Amino acid sequence: MSQEYRIERDSMGDLEVPAGALYGAQTQRAVENFPISGLRMPPDFIHALGLIKAACAHVNAELGLLDPAVAKAIEAAALEVAEGRHDAHFPVDVFQTGSGTSSNMNANEVIARLASQQSGLTVHPNDHVNMSQSSNDVIPTAIHVSAVRRIEAELLPALAHLAEVVERRAGELADVVKTGRTHLMDAMPVTFGQELGGWAAQIRYAIDRVRASLPRLCELAQGGTAVGTGINAPADFGPRVAARLAELTGLAFTSKPNYFEALSAQDAAVEMSGQLRVAAVALMKIANDLRWMNSGPLAGLGEIALPALQPGSSIMPGKVNPVIPEAVTMVAAQVIGNDATVAVAGQSGNFQLNVMLPVIAYNLLQSIGLLAAAARVLADKAIAGFTVNAARVREALDRNPILVTALNRVIGYERGAAIAKRAYAEGRPILQVALEETDLDEAQLRSLLDPARLARGGLPDAG
């Protein structure tokens, strides 16, 4: 297929650029230099770049550094980028220059061309759009802005929704007693409400952890420019830009107190990625519990039935699999892997600059999006609709020899162990064997071995 081109020039010379592209020569060089993954920088990151460029133009005009008409044109074009109207014109691969300079120049070129076209003025990518800035402070700022926005808009609401659904089901099943399990082996009884309450607490703690890390992610590198000294930017440029971004987004952005840390390290992103890993671990635990509880239905635990969403086998008719928990466990695995990548990338701060910024942005934003989507799917398509197989649960509970633990204080551990072994060997309820092996009457034993009572904890009453 034929492709029409135009000639663009940068400091390295002339270059052919697709005629319809809004970007210029530096972006085209990046496209040609990094044909690596086919993965583009995430849209949220691109939109954050738009917000940053709009804020910088506004502040530059306020400080008298940029002609108001040019600043207005840049703001208008940058906000179009922030709204996602030009995502197709950001083709640079994730695996590019470690500072993200290619993505910064991509934004500068697109915004400059849009601003020039729309205003009739001559707007330069470097001299105007990138005024008082460097890729070295713009890209770390974009990582923080995009991550905070997505956490606030998607992840925290999704985790809160999951916690609410789990808590509602825990309330509905508060009095349904089941066999507890430790080491995947029968243990003392618990209620479904208690079990799900543990899940809900995990999610609530995950929310707390993410919220606790947000203040550091809200601190922005903008104003540090090339190496942290703020060269070519007014002294109050960074705080003014942070304030403008807070105004544009409604989020609590502030300026980093130390720009050298802001450029050379990505500890706030690494910290948040670690919090996302903890949330992923919690989702993995919950999803695996659901898979075990749903297993069978005949040869497994069969305690619950998850909603039947699709056929489970291309060869075994009637088979239905726990597809939602399986998908969630894969999300958790991906997030855990992403965190390892972010951790390695966070170590790559060589003197005054981290040189793995694009891959930090990609993995952090992917983890946020995956966790948000997985939390909602798990809540709505698995937890909200599972049913309890009450007869199966009660049968297993009645036959659980570990109930003998409740007799320890009455008959002693050794006699209790002997009763449990006999109950296991004969496949009989612990109550029947205990009647034969102790002097306790049936009323006493029923009181001591009452699963609902045992699930509430405390010392048994010998009656």
Disulfide bonds with the S-S distance in Angstrom:
none
